[in-house]
């Protein structure tokens, strides 16, 4: 039964992308709020299909730590769902993402319109400087900067290599860093359109890392909290 539900949900997912990205593309000609509204509507459609087609519920914990206003958020990354849910949980999320994604039709257009932060991984120090500058500007706009410190999706239970970019942003913008753990990879496969498993995905906000810590201390505290909480969710 799971393969059939996986296939049906995958069809639903692509349908929602087409309807929102193509059918609602006039929002690209309107102010920021309209384009963000389309993305939020799309995210709700995805979760609707996820619940009623794939049998996967989403539970949110730690709402007392939910970030608001201009702030930095470092999150565990196991599946595409990690990109979907923040659009429902946060007021105006802004993702740090690969520059290549910005060139994709419709997806890239909405990313440009909503001022996501592209990163050229080949540019190294230059890319890091640009990322910090863009982040500072978005924070002044009151946005929640979403970054996946591992840089890519990891398998449930596996700790990727936490990249120093998040620490550079944390240092230069002098901001606390909010944290989010998840077990999404247990139910939404990292790759492919099959392998969705019924159950409950949990996203948990954790106590933030306070501003002003040294780079090494900040990185260790962030990684320890995210990994410990994410592993606990896998075992719950």
Phi, psi and omega in degrees: 000324182302316179301322180293315180295322178298315180296316180296319179293321178299320177296318177300317181300312180293327178295317180295322178298315181295312183299314184282313185289321182267306184295329182253018181299337175304340178298339179294339180267359183252174179301164184313315185300328180290315179295319177295325177298322177297316181295319179294321177297316177301316181299321179291324176296320178298313181293327176298311179294324180299320181286311190267345177254309183271347180074029181247119177266156176242126179243138180248130178237163177068034183298340178294343178255007182299128183285142175225157181069190181289114182201165181259136181230120176256129187228151171291144183230110180238341184200172177297334180301332180295339178270335183280309189299320180303334179291342177265325185280331188244158184291312186210069184292147179226114185270142167272120185220167180297139181302326183300329182292336183288344182269356180287139178301142177065299179303308180296325180295317178291326178295317177296316183299321182268010173058047170293166187254107181279146179234125175268102186295341181276345185273347175054246187299322179296319180294321180296318179297316180295321180298316179296319180296315179295320180298316179301318180294318181291325178296322178294335177278000178081025184263158178264114184275112181264124178225139175259103187301334180283344176082344180202169180287142178239157178288149178307130180091348181261135177261119177282184177273118181282120183281151185282355182304319181296325179291324178295317178296312180305317182290313188283332179265354177051056183232152171295157179243112177283154186232148178219127178255161178200164172239025189304328182294344177291334188238336179242115184297147180296327181220156176086175183249006178242167177097010174291132184239126179304149180151201183239122173268132179247132168247127184234121173282138183246163176304133184289158172278122184294157180289156171095000179282158175289158187305310182297318180293319180295313182298317181294316182295316179299310183295317180300316182292315182295313183292317180299315181291321181294320178293322178297324179292327178293332184265353184278000000 
